[in-house]
Amino acid sequence: MKKFVPMFAACAVTLMIYACSSAPAPNKKLEGNWKSKDGSTKLSITDKDFIMDDGQASKEDYFVKNDTIYTSYQGSRPYTKFSIKELTDTKLTLCYPDSDIVEFSR
């Protein structure tokens, strides 16, 4: 029984550290209103929503992991992946799931 006390304590400390850690900070460069170079697509990214309007607006939840934006409609799976090729204050280049590359500006 004495062997389990240190293991239990280590597990408890690890779980407490994980629970108290903060979530990664959102990417403020990504958030905002964007429009494609040709003007046919508008993209609005908030802290919680990914809204793409290319004739019919679709509002989806999203999260960012490394250089990829994962979107889903109301948390459903599978996720749609958009790769970020370039991101500056005024320019966003996305690679769509079908490998089309679209440039956006503010």
C-alpha positions as CSV (number, residue, x, y, z in Angstrom):
1,M,0.0,0.0,0.0
2,K,2.9,2.4,0.7
3,K,4.1,2.0,-2.9
4,F,0.9,3.5,-4.2
5,V,1.0,6.7,-2.2
6,P,3.9,8.3,-4.1
7,M,2.4,7.3,-7.4
8,F,-1.0,8.7,-6.4
9,A,0.5,11.9,-5.3
10,A,2.5,12.3,-8.6
11,C,-0.7,11.7,-10.6
12,A,-2.6,14.2,-8.5
13,V,0.0,16.9,-9.0
14,T,0.2,16.2,-12.7
15,L,-3.5,16.5,-13.1
16,M,-3.6,19.7,-11.0
17,I,-0.9,21.3,-13.2
18,Y,-2.7,20.3,-16.4
19,A,-6.1,21.6,-15.1
20,C,-4.6,25.0,-14.0
21,S,-2.7,25.6,-17.3
22,S,-4.2,28.2,-19.5
23,A,-5.5,27.6,-23.0
24,P,-3.3,28.9,-25.9
25,A,-3.8,32.5,-26.7
26,P,-5.8,33.1,-29.9
27,N,-4.0,34.4,-32.9
28,K,-5.1,38.0,-33.2
29,K,-3.5,38.4,-36.7
30,L,-6.0,35.8,-38.0
31,E,-9.1,37.5,-36.5
32,G,-10.9,40.1,-38.6
33,N,-12.7,40.6,-41.9
34,W,-11.0,39.4,-45.0
35,K,-11.9,39.4,-48.7
36,S,-10.4,37.4,-51.5
37,K,-8.2,39.0,-54.2
38,D,-11.0,38.7,-56.8
39,G,-13.7,39.9,-54.3
40,S,-15.9,36.8,-54.7
41,T,-15.3,35.5,-51.2
42,K,-15.6,37.2,-47.9
43,L,-14.2,35.7,-44.8
44,S,-14.9,36.8,-41.2
45,I,-12.9,35.2,-38.4
46,T,-13.8,35.9,-34.7
47,D,-12.5,34.3,-31.6
48,K,-15.1,31.5,-31.9
49,D,-16.6,31.6,-35.5
50,F,-15.2,31.1,-39.0
51,I,-17.7,32.7,-41.4
52,M,-17.1,32.2,-45.1
53,D,-19.5,34.0,-47.6
54,D,-19.0,32.9,-51.2
55,G,-22.6,33.4,-52.2
56,Q,-24.1,31.5,-49.3
57,A,-22.7,32.4,-45.8
58,S,-21.7,29.5,-43.6
59,K,-20.9,30.0,-39.9
60,E,-18.7,27.3,-38.4
61,D,-16.8,26.7,-35.2
62,Y,-13.0,26.5,-35.6
63,F,-9.7,26.0,-33.9
64,V,-6.1,26.5,-35.0
65,K,-3.4,23.9,-34.6
66,N,0.1,24.7,-35.9
67,D,-0.5,26.2,-39.4
68,T,-3.9,24.6,-40.0
69,I,-7.5,25.9,-39.3
70,Y,-9.9,23.1,-38.5
71,T,-13.6,24.0,-39.0
72,S,-16.7,22.1,-38.1
73,Y,-20.4,22.8,-38.2
74,Q,-21.7,22.8,-34.6
75,G,-18.9,20.5,-33.5
76,S,-19.6,17.7,-35.9
77,R,-16.8,15.7,-37.4
78,P,-14.9,15.2,-39.6
79,Y,-13.2,18.6,-39.6
80,T,-12.6,20.7,-42.7
81,K,-8.9,21.7,-42.9
82,F,-7.6,25.0,-44.3
83,S,-3.8,25.3,-44.4
84,I,-2.3,28.7,-43.7
85,K,0.4,29.4,-46.2
86,E,1.0,33.0,-45.3
87,L,-0.3,35.3,-42.5
88,T,0.6,38.9,-42.0
89,D,-1.4,41.9,-40.7
90,T,-2.9,42.6,-44.1
91,K,-2.6,39.3,-46.1
92,L,-3.8,35.8,-45.5
93,T,-3.2,32.9,-48.0
94,L,-5.2,29.8,-47.4
95,C,-4.9,26.4,-49.0
96,Y,-8.4,25.0,-49.3
97,P,-9.2,21.2,-48.7
98,D,-9.3,20.7,-52.5
99,S,-5.8,22.2,-52.8
100,D,-7.0,25.6,-54.2
101,I,-4.9,28.5,-52.9
102,V,-6.9,31.7,-52.2
103,E,-5.3,35.0,-51.2
104,F,-7.2,37.3,-48.8
105,S,-6.6,40.9,-47.8
106,R,-8.2,43.2,-45.2
